[in-house]
Amino acid sequence: MSTAEPWPPAPTTPWPPAPPRRYGKWLAVGGCTGALGCAALAFLAVVCAVVALVAMVFLGRLWVPGAPGDAVVLTSAEAAGVWEDGQGGSLVLAGDGTFSASSACGDYFDPQSQAISGFGLASVKTGTGTWDLRSASQTEGGPPQSTLRFVFARDGVSSSYEATGTTAAPMLWTYIGDPDNGERCILKRVAAADAHGPRG
């Protein structure tokens, strides 16, 4: 008995057609499917941008940098010396209560015009005058801290700093203008001084 295939061979069943790909629902979610869809996406993008901008401003105010170290109490002898702000400015405090400043940063106040740094008054100043040091609790129940105040002899412009760090490596610092802006002036002592003036 012959096992040969019959000729012509029997017709084969064709492959079923591929189902259509459904891109519509993905376009409706991730793209524009019409004027209404595009308008909705544009509105959503604007809302997200506004929320992001508000969050950046709000969080920026929450993350305003504070004091560069712990509160510290200094004696007048420990405060006397040469202080530099790292931006080319310097403040020399003599042991006799006088000082000389060269482009020293600070949060200055002019008693004549009532202007302050950041609001009509520069945040750097050069000149000479007198300084004094006071120590008190920064807040009720808070740690004691020294505050340095100095006044320029020529125009009465004044500023003050709070002492932080350690007695071995002290810093003087203050906000410049609105504290919410986070702009700070930080002075580090680079040399000590005696009653006759600074010494290296």
Summary of the structure (lengths in Angstrom):
residues: 200
radius of gyration: 35.6
end to end distance: 119.9
largest distance: 130.5
contacts: 519
relative contact order: 0.17
helix: 21%
strand: 36%
